[in-house]
Every structure is written in structure tokens, then in C-alpha cells.
Amino acid sequence: MGTWRVLVTSRSFLEAAPEAVRKLEEAGIQLLRCSGDRPLEEEEVADLLGEVDGIIAGVDRIGRRALQKGAPRLRVIARVGVGVDTIDLQAATDLGVVVTNTPGLNAEAVAELVFGLMIVLARRILEVDRWVREGRWVRPFGVELFGKCLGVVGFGHIGQAVARRGVGFGMRVVAFDPWGDPEVARGLGAALVPFLEVVESADFLTLHVPLLPETRHLVGVEELRRMKPSAYLINASRGGVVDEAALARALREGWIAGAACDVFEEEPPLRSPLLEAPNVVLTSHIGGHTWEAATRAARLAAEQVLTVLRGDRPPHVVNPEVFER
């Protein structure tokens, strides 16, 4: 047990859960702390692998080359969070590396940010704050959430948490999810309807789907054209789900009233067309970044690393095929 070495690239793991760090160290694991304030690119991850048994990862890019560099010793990648689109799952499976995530633990945090962004957009809070600081007493009309239609695309843990809040705000909630449970939706006061019906009817359209080949640019020119000109788009899922060039054009030409993005196709978004677009609020992938959510996710990630290194199967395996090998 004293020979296990685990690379930690997740900043939130080290910051939010010192007890999880202690648990691993008490189990005889040597933690290799990675300093930095941004996700690592694949070459950077590859340079850190070799004599490492596990990785506790954020949204760092871990592709086949990095995984090959870690083979055959690397046994587990524990993602602190839900999305695993930055990890080459096929390569991990081929090389016998178990990949885990921490689903559902940041749902309340992300849902709260979504509603914060909705209110900021609806009441033009950022603009008014700037005007007041400039000595201008401008009182623009905003819009209310009460009585509006909330469209939720993706009805997993986060989508359901958003729907609950929408009902609490007195909104009519419609949702799309090909695997959604109509009974669960009805119990929350929402209705499952086809995707384009959600897009066309929503006053506030919020996205909560993983980034997969079939969801890349799920919202593009066609979908933005179908939205109400008075509608707002909120993306707190993955950047690639929205065509950023199309959204920037939609904002410039007034196809929709505004948007908020917590995620981007490239992070940080140094070249995103959204940086110059009007009526858009941009945040730095902070949806699940609360102390409470980070602590819960870190604890689970630590437990799953220990479980794999001890030869057992953890509860949240993303590539279960690896056990067939």
C-alpha cells in the first residue's frame, strides 16, 4: 500500500476537501500535487505520468498518448465532477484504466447558478451596475420569470434541480430528454415534450446535456432561429453543445434577447466570438464551484480511487467495459 502514487490535477480537490486528502495519505498513498490555475493539456498530463497509479482529475485533457505514457501502471482516473468528454474513454478501456466520475453531487450548485444568470439577464443587472458606477441613474425595464416558460434540455440530476426551481418561481416548465421519465417529470410539475417544442416555446432555454458526438452544436443556427426573439439562452453544461459563432451572430442580429455561458468550446475562451457579442453574460465554468459541491465530489473521488487500488469496483464507473477485460 505504501507504493501507491496518485497525481492530483484537480484544484478543487486540494482546496475544498482536506479530509479527503488526509484519508488518502493515511491509506499510504503519495499524492503528487499539480500546481496551476487552469486545466492541463494532453502533453502536460503526459509529462507527469509514468510511475503513477491513479489520477484525480479536473477537466484536464487526458488522451491516448497520455494514457499510454501512464501504462501499464496507471489503474484509475477519478474525475472530480460529471463530464468526461476530455478523457479518451476508449483508450482508457483499451489500456485497462478505470474511469469514474461523481454524478449528481453538483446539481444544486449548477441549478442555483442557472437561476442567478437568468435573473441577471432578465433584470439587466450587469448593465445597471455599470451605469450606477458611472454616475448614470438609468432604470431600464426588465422581465419577470414568473409566468414564463422555462425550457430544460437534459433532464438528469441538474435538469431536474433546475425544473424544481422553475416551478418554485411560478414558471411553466417543459423539458426534453430522450431517456427522461415522464412520471418523474410530472412529479416535479414539468412536462416532457419534443426537443424543438422546448426550443420554440421557451422564454428561458437552459442546457444540461453531456458533450457527445450527437450533442455537439446541438444548438446552432437552426435552433437559434426557432427561438423567440424575446428568449434567453443559458448554457451551463459543456461549451461544445452550442455553436459559439452562431450564438454570437444571433446576439448581434437580435434573433434572441440575450444569453449566458458558463462553459466554452475552448477554456479559457481567449478566441471565442462571444467575447465581443452584445447581451451576453460570461462566467468561468463556476457552475459546480461551491465549497459544498466540491467537498462532496472530492470525498467521492477519493473513495473511488481507494476502491480501485484495493482491487474492488467503485459505484460510478464511466467505462464498465474495462472490467470485461
Secondary structure, 3 states (H helix, E strand, C coil): CCCCEEEECCHHHHHHCHHHHHHHHHCCCEEEECCCCCCCCHHHHHHHCCCCCEEEECCCCECHHHHHHHCCCCCEEEECCCCCCCECHHHHHHCCCEEECCCCCCHHHHHHHHHHHHHHHHHCHHHHHHHHHCCCCCCCCCCCCCCCEEEEECCCHHHHHHHHHHHHCCCEEEEECCCCCHHHHHHHCEEECCHHHHHHHCCEEEECCCCCCCCCCCECHHHHHHCCCCCEEEECCCHHHECHHHHHHHHHHCCCCEEEECCCCCCCCCCCHHHHCCCEEECCCCCCCCHHHHHHHHHHHHHHHHHHHCCCCCCCECCHHHHHC
